[in-house]
Amino acid sequence: MTGLQLAPGAPGARILGFGSYRPRRRVTNHELAETMDTNDEWIQARVGIAERRWAEPDETLLEMSVAAGGKALAASGLDVSELDLVLLASASLPRPIPGLAPEIAHRLGARRPGAFDVNAGCAGWCYALSAAADAIRSGSARNALVIGGERLTDYTDLTDRSTAVIFADGAGAAVLGPSDTPRIGPVVWGSDGDQAEAIAIPQGEAAMSMAGQAVYRWATTRLTATLLTAMDLAGVGPDDIDVFAPHQANLRIIELMAKRLELPARTVIARDVVRSGNTSSASVPLALSALLESGEAKSGDVALLLGYGAGLTFAGQVVVLP
């Protein structure tokens, strides 16, 4: 038997546009202090969050994801009929089956694209971004929509200060397409399953639990090497990084990582966590959308991305912004 024929793929993949959806309701630290034993100073000192967005009942995961996906499509300049892959990264799906990605694709008007959900915790969007880029390079897809969407408040005890002050809701998305030159670098991903219980919703329970100190130690000791390897594989160094957009879990972790990477002073560091809280798999695309919208980041900037979270999972890569 002769070898199987491969589909003609693209030399590279690139991001064509971003979109985002942030819930209407802003919840400040002062508001939380009215219902639990906490205060603004305690929260900001530990995680750097000043406020977060919590979804209203009509802001379902489906609605937020469709809104973010539609904005990303508009920014990309593509017609929805040109999409042939839709991925949703989420750790807060409303049901085990069916997946939500096919319904999102239908709501957007896509014509029977491949569609599936990705659950890699807070690293999910970076995992999905890499999978979509690989699909484009292999010829399995030409254009892809990659969404990170969360309604973490559905799985958070809103009276528990260890989690309620941190987790939030929202959706961010990006459209990917082919490129003559690589504009999405190789992913460096992995997992540490021996810490599977560090962030979890235990079986039979309704709310998420998190060993915050264990996750902090793991993130600040394990992941610098991941980022250095991602830069090395992409052929860039710290001095080439225009934007650093890690998972928006904790401002203290973000700032410590930036310091250890010895990024230049000109590098823009995403601090969306301050106003958005921890939105899990939505946090990286939300942060990038905010930087592009504000003008702090611009088209052609080289961005270093990192997702990490439940699993424990992680994924780092370098991309060129649209």
Secondary structure as GFF3:
##gff-version 3
##sequence-region A 1 322
A	DSSP	beta_strand	12	21	.	.	.	ID=ss1
A	DSSP	beta_strand	25	28	.	.	.	ID=ss2
A	DSSP	alpha_helix	29	33	.	.	.	ID=ss3
A	DSSP	alpha_helix	40	46	.	.	.	ID=ss4
A	DSSP	beta_strand	51	54	.	.	.	ID=ss5
A	DSSP	alpha_helix	61	76	.	.	.	ID=ss6
A	DSSP	three_ten_helix	80	82	.	.	.	ID=ss7
A	DSSP	beta_strand	85	89	.	.	.	ID=ss8
A	DSSP	alpha_helix	101	108	.	.	.	ID=ss9
A	DSSP	beta_strand	114	118	.	.	.	ID=ss10
A	DSSP	three_ten_helix	121	123	.	.	.	ID=ss11
A	DSSP	alpha_helix	124	138	.	.	.	ID=ss12
A	DSSP	beta_strand	144	151	.	.	.	ID=ss13
A	DSSP	three_ten_helix	152	155	.	.	.	ID=ss14
A	DSSP	alpha_helix	161	164	.	.	.	ID=ss15
A	DSSP	beta_strand	169	179	.	.	.	ID=ss16
A	DSSP	beta_strand	188	191	.	.	.	ID=ss17
A	DSSP	three_ten_helix	193	195	.	.	.	ID=ss18
A	DSSP	beta_strand	199	200	.	.	.	ID=ss19
A	DSSP	beta_strand	209	210	.	.	.	ID=ss20
A	DSSP	alpha_helix	212	234	.	.	.	ID=ss21
A	DSSP	three_ten_helix	238	240	.	.	.	ID=ss22
A	DSSP	beta_strand	243	246	.	.	.	ID=ss23
A	DSSP	alpha_helix	251	261	.	.	.	ID=ss24
A	DSSP	beta_strand	268	269	.	.	.	ID=ss25
A	DSSP	alpha_helix	273	276	.	.	.	ID=ss26
A	DSSP	three_ten_helix	280	282	.	.	.	ID=ss27
A	DSSP	alpha_helix	283	294	.	.	.	ID=ss28
A	DSSP	beta_strand	302	309	.	.	.	ID=ss29
A	DSSP	beta_strand	313	320	.	.	.	ID=ss30
###
